[in-house]
Amino acid sequence: MSSFNETPYTEDDSHSAFPVKPKDKHSYSGSCVVWTKQSGLQTDIQKILRHARKLPEKMQQFYKELNRFRKAALAFGFPELLDGLSLILERECTMLPGSAHPDAALQLSHAVVTLRESIRKDYYYAIQPLRTNFSTATEEEPAVIAL
């Protein structure tokens, strides 16, 4: 009658074989990417650029939005969009003011190169921030630059 060698349920309610948890944790409270209108796509690009201009303070948000954008472009079958975004970020890097934090240019350059390379990578690949002496130092312990 049953194809199980033993019953999946036990007398102990604290342990059960069901429900089986999926490999990926899905969250239904998060917002999904919608690019049905040009304004949606433009808003997402502007959001990434706003975070890019505030690097390194907004590094976590920058990479979160960059990875969100990357996954959406690949899911929609539009990898050319990633190349376009990398060109925009490259231009943004050259337009940084002289007063910008040195880590900003490093992070933007890293994001450009990694974004271009990530077109051929797995959908679940996540672009990680570049580890620098600037990003690992704390306010109490400033980064030391060797001359």
Backbone bond lengths (Angstrom), bond angles and torsions (degrees), N, CA, C in turn:
res aa  C-N    CA-C-N  psi(-1)  N-CA   C-N-CA  omega(-1)  CA-C   N-CA-C  phi
1 M - - - 1.438 - - 1.524 111.11 -
2 S 1.294 118.47 -41.66 1.451 121.94 -178.72 1.523 109.88 -113.00
3 S 1.325 116.74 140.91 1.455 120.40 177.84 1.526 111.70 -89.28
4 F 1.343 117.94 -3.70 1.460 121.67 177.19 1.525 109.85 -82.99
5 N 1.327 116.10 139.47 1.454 120.66 174.20 1.521 110.35 -69.48
6 E 1.305 114.76 -35.35 1.459 119.97 176.39 1.519 107.77 -138.08
7 T 1.273 115.89 156.28 1.457 120.18 -178.04 1.532 110.39 -69.04
8 P 1.321 117.32 138.83 1.467 119.16 -179.20 1.531 112.83 -72.31
9 Y 1.311 116.52 -16.55 1.454 120.77 179.47 1.519 109.82 -100.87
10 T 1.294 115.72 145.02 1.464 120.90 177.53 1.521 108.40 -120.11
11 E 1.296 114.79 172.16 1.464 119.30 177.52 1.527 110.62 -68.53
12 D 1.328 115.25 -25.28 1.460 120.96 179.72 1.534 108.03 -81.43
13 D 1.330 117.75 118.13 1.467 121.59 -177.97 1.528 113.22 -72.57
14 S 1.325 117.25 -14.42 1.462 119.55 -177.31 1.525 112.45 -77.77
15 H 1.318 118.25 -13.18 1.453 121.32 -178.41 1.527 109.44 -126.54
16 S 1.330 114.81 128.41 1.454 120.32 177.30 1.515 108.79 -150.00
17 A 1.297 116.75 147.69 1.464 121.06 178.27 1.528 111.22 -80.41
18 F 1.293 116.92 -10.70 1.458 120.94 -177.79 1.505 109.75 -119.96
19 P 1.258 122.58 153.81 1.464 126.09 -5.96 1.523 110.95 -77.18
20 V 1.316 115.49 152.01 1.453 121.12 177.76 1.525 107.15 -78.88
21 K 1.323 116.10 126.76 1.465 120.08 -178.27 1.523 110.17 -80.75
22 P 1.316 117.41 136.63 1.465 119.90 178.37 1.531 110.67 -71.00
23 K 1.337 115.33 160.30 1.456 121.43 -179.95 1.524 110.89 -62.50
24 D 1.309 116.80 -45.43 1.459 121.53 179.94 1.510 109.66 -97.76
25 K 1.300 116.06 135.05 1.460 120.37 177.99 1.532 107.75 -85.75
26 H 1.288 115.87 118.01 1.458 120.60 179.86 1.520 109.61 -96.55
27 S 1.297 115.17 136.74 1.446 120.04 177.34 1.526 107.72 -116.87
28 Y 1.275 115.36 123.94 1.460 119.41 -178.62 1.513 112.00 -93.64
29 S 1.325 116.66 -0.53 1.453 119.30 178.87 1.519 111.92 -88.53
30 G 1.333 117.62 -17.62 1.459 121.28 -179.01 1.517 111.24 -77.50
31 S 1.319 115.33 157.80 1.459 118.99 178.85 1.520 109.72 -86.32
32 C 1.299 115.98 145.45 1.457 120.49 178.88 1.527 108.96 -97.11
33 V 1.306 115.76 161.75 1.460 121.53 -179.05 1.517 108.85 -83.86
34 V 1.325 116.28 126.19 1.459 121.85 179.13 1.519 108.10 -126.45
35 W 1.312 115.60 118.13 1.457 120.96 178.64 1.533 110.05 -120.91
36 T 1.318 117.04 46.57 1.457 119.62 178.99 1.520 111.04 -75.12
37 K 1.328 116.07 -23.22 1.467 120.87 177.62 1.520 108.40 -122.29
38 Q 1.308 115.81 156.54 1.459 121.44 178.90 1.528 110.94 -59.99
39 S 1.305 117.39 -32.82 1.463 120.94 -176.94 1.531 111.78 -65.08
40 G 1.329 118.00 -32.05 1.463 120.82 178.50 1.511 111.87 -66.17
41 L 1.322 116.57 -44.87 1.453 122.04 177.71 1.528 110.50 -65.25
42 Q 1.315 115.76 -44.43 1.468 120.99 -179.99 1.527 110.72 -62.43
43 T 1.310 117.81 -39.46 1.464 121.98 178.94 1.524 111.15 -63.59
44 D 1.332 116.78 -41.79 1.462 120.09 179.41 1.528 111.55 -65.48
45 I 1.329 117.60 -40.13 1.467 121.02 178.37 1.527 110.11 -66.77
46 Q 1.336 116.99 -42.30 1.462 120.48 178.96 1.526 111.71 -63.53
47 K 1.312 116.83 -35.62 1.460 120.89 178.54 1.526 110.52 -64.63
48 I 1.325 117.14 -42.74 1.463 121.40 177.02 1.525 110.01 -63.09
49 L 1.319 117.22 -42.07 1.468 120.84 -179.83 1.527 111.99 -67.14
50 R 1.329 117.60 -36.68 1.474 120.42 176.64 1.524 110.42 -61.31
51 H 1.333 115.82 -44.23 1.463 119.64 178.18 1.528 110.53 -66.86
52 A 1.333 117.29 -36.44 1.467 121.04 -179.44 1.520 111.06 -64.01
53 R 1.319 117.30 -37.35 1.470 121.06 179.90 1.521 112.36 -70.41
54 K 1.322 116.70 -19.84 1.467 120.86 -178.52 1.528 112.19 -105.13
55 L 1.341 116.11 17.08 1.459 119.20 176.44 1.523 109.30 -67.24
56 P 1.300 121.23 146.17 1.451 129.77 4.87 1.524 114.44 -90.43
57 E 1.340 118.81 -1.77 1.467 120.75 -177.55 1.527 112.17 -61.38
58 K 1.308 117.71 -35.78 1.469 122.54 -177.26 1.527 112.45 -103.33
59 M 1.329 117.11 30.41 1.462 120.77 -175.11 1.527 112.07 -62.05
60 Q 1.323 117.06 -44.74 1.465 120.00 -178.38 1.525 111.00 -62.24
61 Q 1.330 117.18 -44.34 1.463 120.84 179.24 1.532 111.26 -67.68
62 F 1.340 116.44 -37.17 1.466 120.73 179.35 1.529 110.73 -60.00
63 Y 1.332 116.94 -49.90 1.463 120.02 -177.98 1.529 111.82 -71.35
64 K 1.311 117.25 -31.23 1.467 120.11 176.81 1.534 109.95 -63.64
65 E 1.329 116.45 -48.01 1.463 120.55 179.50 1.528 111.80 -68.54
66 L 1.328 116.99 -36.20 1.462 120.76 178.54 1.526 110.39 -63.02
67 N 1.326 117.31 -44.45 1.466 120.99 178.40 1.524 111.81 -68.59
68 R 1.308 117.50 -36.22 1.469 121.69 176.62 1.534 110.08 -62.47
69 F 1.337 115.46 -44.79 1.461 122.39 179.35 1.532 110.01 -64.03
70 R 1.326 116.76 -43.38 1.457 122.02 -179.73 1.526 111.40 -60.48
71 K 1.331 115.88 -47.37 1.467 119.68 -179.45 1.529 111.13 -63.30
72 A 1.319 116.68 -39.14 1.463 119.91 -179.92 1.529 110.85 -66.70
73 A 1.324 117.25 -43.63 1.465 120.59 179.92 1.529 110.71 -61.95
74 L 1.326 116.88 -41.31 1.464 119.61 178.55 1.525 111.45 -70.07
75 A 1.326 117.25 -38.19 1.465 120.91 179.61 1.532 111.15 -65.36
76 F 1.328 116.63 -35.23 1.463 120.70 179.34 1.521 112.17 -83.61
77 G 1.341 117.40 -0.61 1.465 120.50 179.57 1.514 112.50 72.00
78 F 1.328 116.40 38.29 1.458 121.25 -175.64 1.525 110.28 -129.31
79 P 1.350 118.52 61.39 1.466 120.03 -178.56 1.528 113.46 -65.47
80 E 1.343 118.02 -21.64 1.463 121.12 178.05 1.530 111.00 -62.34
81 L 1.309 115.86 -26.10 1.460 120.85 178.79 1.523 110.86 -64.37
82 L 1.329 117.09 -33.56 1.461 120.77 178.16 1.524 110.72 -67.14
83 D 1.317 116.70 -37.99 1.459 120.07 176.79 1.527 109.94 -65.60
84 G 1.330 116.48 -40.04 1.466 120.68 177.65 1.521 111.77 -63.61
85 L 1.332 116.94 -42.78 1.456 120.61 178.71 1.525 110.31 -65.43
86 S 1.328 117.37 -37.65 1.467 119.38 178.82 1.527 110.94 -64.85
87 L 1.330 117.86 -35.27 1.467 120.91 175.43 1.528 111.16 -65.59
88 I 1.319 116.43 -40.28 1.474 120.68 178.29 1.529 110.00 -64.57
89 L 1.327 116.73 -43.90 1.472 120.28 179.73 1.529 110.90 -66.84
90 E 1.323 116.94 -35.42 1.466 120.95 177.59 1.527 110.11 -63.88
91 R 1.313 115.88 -42.68 1.474 120.42 177.52 1.519 110.37 -65.00
92 E 1.325 116.63 -40.41 1.463 121.83 178.66 1.532 110.11 -61.21
93 C 1.314 116.54 -37.63 1.469 121.35 179.20 1.529 110.98 -63.53
94 T 1.334 116.94 -40.29 1.468 120.25 179.75 1.525 111.78 -73.41
95 M 1.332 116.68 -20.67 1.469 120.89 -178.02 1.532 112.75 -92.34
96 L 1.337 117.31 1.67 1.468 119.59 -179.60 1.520 109.79 -61.94
97 P 1.330 117.14 137.53 1.472 119.16 177.99 1.529 110.94 -70.00
98 G 1.307 116.75 160.89 1.455 121.48 179.03 1.512 113.27 -63.42
99 S 1.330 116.10 -22.12 1.463 120.41 -179.66 1.533 112.34 -84.29
100 A 1.333 117.43 -1.05 1.463 120.75 -178.30 1.527 110.19 -68.34
101 H 1.300 115.73 151.22 1.464 122.14 177.87 1.525 108.79 -63.27
102 P 1.340 118.11 138.65 1.475 119.87 -179.27 1.528 113.39 -59.13
103 D 1.319 116.69 -28.89 1.459 120.01 -179.94 1.523 111.78 -68.49
104 A 1.328 117.67 -24.93 1.464 120.97 -179.06 1.531 110.58 -62.10
105 A 1.328 117.12 -47.28 1.464 120.68 179.96 1.528 110.83 -65.56
106 L 1.322 116.58 -39.02 1.471 119.69 178.87 1.526 111.35 -64.20
107 Q 1.329 116.01 -44.91 1.465 120.02 -178.96 1.529 111.23 -66.45
108 L 1.327 117.19 -41.43 1.470 120.09 179.46 1.528 111.06 -65.26
109 S 1.319 117.51 -43.42 1.466 120.63 178.61 1.525 110.63 -62.63
110 H 1.323 115.86 -41.71 1.463 120.58 177.67 1.534 110.40 -62.97
111 A 1.323 116.65 -43.70 1.467 120.69 -179.63 1.530 110.85 -62.28
112 V 1.327 117.37 -40.28 1.474 121.26 179.73 1.521 110.47 -61.43
113 V 1.332 116.66 -51.41 1.465 120.84 -177.50 1.527 110.85 -64.24
114 T 1.325 116.16 -45.86 1.462 120.30 -177.23 1.524 111.81 -68.00
115 L 1.320 117.31 -35.93 1.467 120.72 178.17 1.523 110.61 -64.02
116 R 1.324 116.46 -41.69 1.471 119.71 178.13 1.524 111.34 -64.95
117 E 1.331 116.17 -40.74 1.470 119.85 179.59 1.524 111.86 -71.02
118 S 1.325 117.20 -28.39 1.465 120.73 -174.94 1.517 113.75 -74.01
119 I 1.320 117.46 -9.19 1.464 120.69 178.31 1.526 109.65 -60.77
120 R 1.332 116.91 -35.65 1.464 121.92 -178.05 1.526 112.45 -92.04
121 K 1.309 117.73 2.39 1.478 120.26 -177.66 1.522 110.38 -94.59
122 D 1.317 113.89 172.60 1.453 122.80 -179.51 1.538 111.12 -60.55
123 Y 1.314 115.19 151.36 1.462 121.59 178.37 1.520 111.83 -56.64
124 Y 1.319 117.68 -37.18 1.463 122.30 -176.12 1.525 113.38 -84.23
125 Y 1.318 117.61 -1.26 1.465 121.06 178.03 1.524 108.82 -63.49
126 A 1.325 116.24 136.21 1.466 121.08 179.27 1.520 109.38 -118.01
127 I 1.309 115.81 130.83 1.466 121.32 177.00 1.521 107.73 -74.59
128 Q 1.322 115.77 126.66 1.464 121.79 -178.44 1.528 109.92 -102.97
129 P 1.326 117.60 149.88 1.473 120.01 176.20 1.523 111.34 -63.15
130 L 1.306 115.56 150.94 1.450 121.83 176.10 1.523 108.25 -75.91
131 R 1.316 115.98 128.83 1.471 119.83 178.68 1.524 108.47 -81.58
132 T 1.313 115.63 120.75 1.460 121.37 179.75 1.520 109.25 -128.53
133 N 1.310 115.61 169.25 1.466 119.72 174.82 1.524 110.88 -65.46
134 F 1.324 116.25 -28.21 1.456 120.51 -180.00 1.524 110.99 -70.77
135 S 1.332 116.57 -40.82 1.465 120.30 -174.54 1.518 112.91 -81.29
136 T 1.335 118.67 -16.90 1.454 120.04 -179.56 1.516 112.38 -95.96
137 A 1.324 117.77 -12.36 1.463 120.61 -179.32 1.520 110.38 -80.75
138 T 1.307 116.21 148.96 1.461 121.03 176.03 1.516 108.70 -102.95
139 E 1.315 116.64 171.81 1.452 119.95 -179.89 1.523 111.29 -66.66
140 E 1.331 117.69 -34.78 1.456 120.41 179.34 1.520 110.87 -71.49
141 E 1.318 116.55 -27.27 1.453 121.85 -175.24 1.521 107.97 -125.65
142 P 1.335 119.11 87.20 1.464 120.98 -176.28 1.530 112.35 -67.11
143 A 1.317 115.02 155.82 1.457 120.11 179.48 1.516 109.57 -70.01
144 V 1.314 116.54 140.92 1.459 122.07 179.44 1.511 107.19 -105.14
145 I 1.305 115.40 127.11 1.460 120.82 179.74 1.523 107.40 -104.45
146 A 1.316 116.11 120.69 1.468 120.47 179.04 1.516 109.28 -79.09
147 L 1.297 116.30 134.47 1.466 120.47 179.55 1.493 111.51 -98.98
